Amino acid sequence: MKEFTFIIKDKNGLHARPAGAISAASKTFESRVEISANGKVADGKRLLSIMALGARCDTELSFKIEGHDEERAKIALYNVCKEKLGENERG
């Protein structure tokens, strides 16, 4: 299992566009992707599940990725977060 955290820096939080990008990227891998924030857990391959996290600016997202392509998925998802949700000091 691979894990990383990401603090949202986009002032609009985790809205539809970045949530869609995370979901789309997750679907390209066979690994299971779980995202948690605010005490809620989302399936990283389901857009509405991700948006239901209600993550705003400065919220920490925790990613857990498990499967045979987990390392590649971790790198890709971190890069999507960095591009869509703002630069981050943690990874």
C-alpha positions in Angstrom: 0.0 0.0 0.0 1.2 3.5 -0.9 0.0 6.6 1.0 0.4 10.3 0.7 -1.2 13.5 2.1 -2.0 16.7 0.2 -3.1 20.0 1.6 -5.5 21.8 -0.7 -4.2 25.3 -1.6 -6.8 26.2 -4.2 -9.1 28.9 -2.7 -12.1 27.1 -4.3 -11.3 23.8 -2.5 -12.0 20.4 -4.1 -14.6 21.4 -6.6 -15.8 19.5 -9.7 -12.9 20.2 -12.0 -10.1 18.8 -9.7 -12.4 16.1 -8.4 -13.0 15.0 -12.0 -9.3 15.0 -12.8 -8.6 12.9 -9.7 -11.4 10.4 -10.6 -10.2 10.2 -14.2 -6.6 9.6 -13.2 -7.6 7.0 -10.6 -9.6 5.1 -13.3 -6.5 4.6 -15.4 -5.0 2.3 -12.8 -6.2 -1.1 -11.5 -5.2 -0.2 -7.9 -7.9 0.7 -5.4 -7.8 4.4 -4.5 -9.2 5.7 -1.2 -9.3 9.4 -0.3 -10.2 10.7 3.2 -10.8 14.1 4.6 -13.0 15.6 7.3 -13.7 12.2 8.8 -15.2 10.9 5.5 -13.8 8.4 3.1 -14.3 8.4 -0.7 -13.7 6.0 -3.6 -11.1 7.7 -5.7 -12.7 6.4 -8.9 -16.1 8.0 -8.2 -16.5 11.7 -8.8 -19.5 12.2 -6.6 -17.9 10.3 -3.8 -14.8 12.6 -4.0 -17.0 15.7 -4.0 -19.0 14.5 -1.0 -15.8 14.9 1.1 -16.6 18.7 1.2 -12.9 19.5 1.2 -12.1 23.2 1.3 -8.9 25.2 1.1 -6.3 24.1 3.7 -8.0 20.7 4.1 -5.7 17.7 4.2 -6.5 14.9 1.8 -5.2 11.5 2.7 -4.7 9.0 -0.1 -4.3 5.2 0.3 -3.5 3.3 -2.9 -3.4 -0.5 -3.1 -2.7 -2.7 -6.0 0.0 -3.9 -8.4 0.4 -0.5 -10.0 0.2 1.5 -6.8 3.5 3.3 -7.2 2.6 4.7 -10.6 -0.8 5.6 -9.3 0.6 7.4 -6.3 2.9 9.5 -8.5 0.2 10.3 -11.1 -2.4 11.3 -8.4 0.1 13.5 -6.5 0.9 15.3 -9.8 -2.8 15.8 -10.5 -3.3 17.2 -7.0 -0.3 19.5 -7.4 -1.6 20.8 -10.8 -5.3 21.1 -9.9 -5.2 22.0 -6.2 -2.1 24.1 -5.8 1.6 23.7 -4.9 2.2 21.7 -1.8 5.1 21.1 0.6 4.1 17.5 1.6 4.1 14.4 -0.5 
